[in-house]
Amino acid sequence: MEPLASVSLAGGASSRPAGWQMQLRVDYVVNKVMQTHRGQSEDAVVQAINDQLRSVGVVPNGRQIAQYAQVISSLPLLPRTTADLLRFPVRTPHRAGNRRIRSSPSRTSPGRRCSRW
């Protein structure tokens, strides 16, 4: 009978460094906050990053979060995209002069049936 090969789940040579999943989560959260909170105060950005990092299971590093928040708060606001305009259209004040008001009653009065029937 041939000897079995040893199987170890704790491999010594890994292709990825330790903590790579955590860094992916941090990058994801920072990019998400960068899209929604740019141009806002540093305190609001720090709070958003902390909340979202904790929701994905990462304990935030205070110094790193402060650096991210400083950069994100100094970014200019993004211009509105076509998708945003379709989702949230800009409301313009309605002028009464542009309203169409029907002056004559409809062709079929309530008591009269349609001529096709």
C-alpha positions in Angstrom: 0.0 0.0 0.0 1.3 3.5 -1.0 1.6 6.2 1.7 -1.0 9.0 1.5 0.2 12.5 0.7 -0.1 14.9 3.6 -2.7 17.6 3.3 -2.4 20.8 5.1 -4.9 23.7 5.0 -2.4 26.1 6.5 -0.1 26.5 3.6 3.2 28.2 4.1 3.5 29.8 0.6 0.5 31.9 -0.1 0.0 33.9 -3.3 -1.6 36.7 -1.4 -0.4 38.6 1.7 -2.1 38.5 5.0 -4.9 41.0 5.3 -5.7 41.3 1.6 -9.5 40.8 2.2 -9.5 43.5 4.7 -7.8 45.9 2.4 -10.3 45.1 -0.4 -13.1 45.9 2.0 -11.5 49.2 3.0 -11.0 50.2 -0.6 -14.6 49.3 -1.4 -15.9 51.4 1.4 -13.6 54.4 0.7 -14.7 54.4 -3.0 -18.3 54.2 -2.0 -18.0 57.1 0.5 -16.0 59.1 -2.1 -18.9 59.0 -4.4 -21.5 60.0 -1.9 -19.7 62.3 0.6 -17.2 64.3 -1.4 -17.1 68.0 -0.5 -18.7 67.4 2.9 -17.1 68.1 6.2 -14.3 65.8 7.5 -16.4 64.8 10.5 -19.3 63.6 8.3 -16.9 61.7 6.1 -15.1 60.1 9.0 -18.5 59.0 10.5 -19.6 57.5 7.2 -16.4 55.6 6.7 -16.4 54.3 10.3 -20.1 53.2 10.0 -19.6 51.4 6.7 -16.3 49.8 7.6 -17.9 48.4 10.8 -20.9 47.1 8.7 -18.5 45.0 6.6 -16.6 43.7 9.6 -13.5 45.9 9.6 -12.2 47.7 12.7 -11.2 51.1 11.3 -7.7 52.6 11.8 -8.1 56.1 13.1 -5.1 57.7 11.4 -5.9 56.0 8.0 -9.5 57.0 8.2 -8.5 60.6 9.0 -6.3 60.7 5.9 -9.0 59.4 3.7 -11.5 61.8 5.1 -9.3 64.8 4.6 -8.8 64.0 0.9 -12.5 63.1 0.3 -13.7 66.3 1.9 -11.4 68.4 -0.2 -12.7 66.9 -3.5 -15.2 68.9 -5.6 -18.8 67.7 -6.0 -19.5 65.5 -8.9 -21.7 66.9 -11.7 -25.1 65.3 -12.1 -25.3 62.5 -14.6 -28.0 61.6 -17.0 -29.0 58.7 -14.9 -29.3 61.0 -11.9 -31.5 63.4 -13.8 -33.8 60.6 -14.9 -34.0 59.4 -11.3 -34.2 62.8 -9.7 -35.4 65.4 -12.2 -34.8 69.0 -11.6 -38.1 70.7 -10.7 -38.7 74.0 -12.3 -41.4 76.4 -11.0 -44.6 76.1 -13.0 -45.9 79.2 -14.7 -49.6 79.5 -15.0 -49.3 81.2 -18.4 -48.0 78.0 -20.0 -50.9 75.8 -18.9 -53.4 74.6 -21.5 -56.9 75.0 -20.3 -59.6 73.3 -22.3 -62.3 75.9 -23.0 -64.8 73.7 -24.7 -66.4 70.5 -23.2 -65.4 67.1 -24.5 -66.9 65.8 -27.7 -68.9 63.2 -25.9 -71.1 64.4 -23.2 -71.7 62.1 -20.2 -75.2 61.3 -21.3 -74.4 60.6 -25.0 -72.8 57.4 -26.2 -69.9 57.4 -28.6 -70.9 57.5 -32.3 -68.9 54.3 -33.0 -71.1 52.1 -30.7 
